[in-house]
Amino acid sequence: MLPYPVIQGHQVHGTRVAIIDRPWMTREELEGYDAFITNLPGVAIGARTADCVPILLYDPVRRVIAAVHSGWKGTVLRVSHGAIDMMEEVFGTAPEDLQAVIGPCIGPDSFQVGEEVAEKFKDASFPMPQIWTFQGPGDGTPMSGGHHIDLVKANAWLLQERGLREENIRVDAIDTYQDPSFFSARREGVQCGRNINAIKLL
């Protein structure tokens, strides 16, 4: 349990971004959003994950924050770019001022994907030598062999592509599939609980 309420939506692996302009919003108002932005002190916003990538953004100049849910589909669709675009347009954020945290998510050794998923990253112009590996037939253990995608590197690359400085991107290198203290949809099934990744202006 968190010691304070967190505004979070019904995430759909899309690119919609919501501006949170008051402390409480209805479930209907939060339906279908995967990124949230606010400049309200004391209002926590968050991303619910269970292997997907949580990205928390902070603009110390304009005093604006964002919480982004970026699964592999959202990564291919560049949902983080949509959040930064909105911060820039509405609040005047300069991407080079942003500080980012990429939170716990499934690691590259655990994120085995089909060839069709790997192709989607290639078609979306990701730097494949940096984010993709092919591990051959595997040794029969879970997640061995086949295509693997590094979602952390993919999202860090997206943030830099959008103007963030590399030194302003912090990575929490915990593999949610391997660490039983975190919920993992791939390990436990999609009906498992969710990890809450929250940010709040004081």
Buried (B, 14 or more C-beta within 10 A) or exposed (E): EEEEEBBBBEBBBBBBBBBBEEEEBEEEEBEEBBBBBBBBEEBBBBBBBBBBBBBBBBBEEBEBBBBBBBBBBBBBBBBBBBBBBBBBEBBEBEBEBBBBBBBBBBBBBBBBBEEEBBEBBEEEEBEBEEBBBEBEEEEEEEBBBBBBBBBBBBBBBBBBBBBBBEEBBEBEEBBBBBEEEBBBBBBBEEEBEBBBBBBBBE
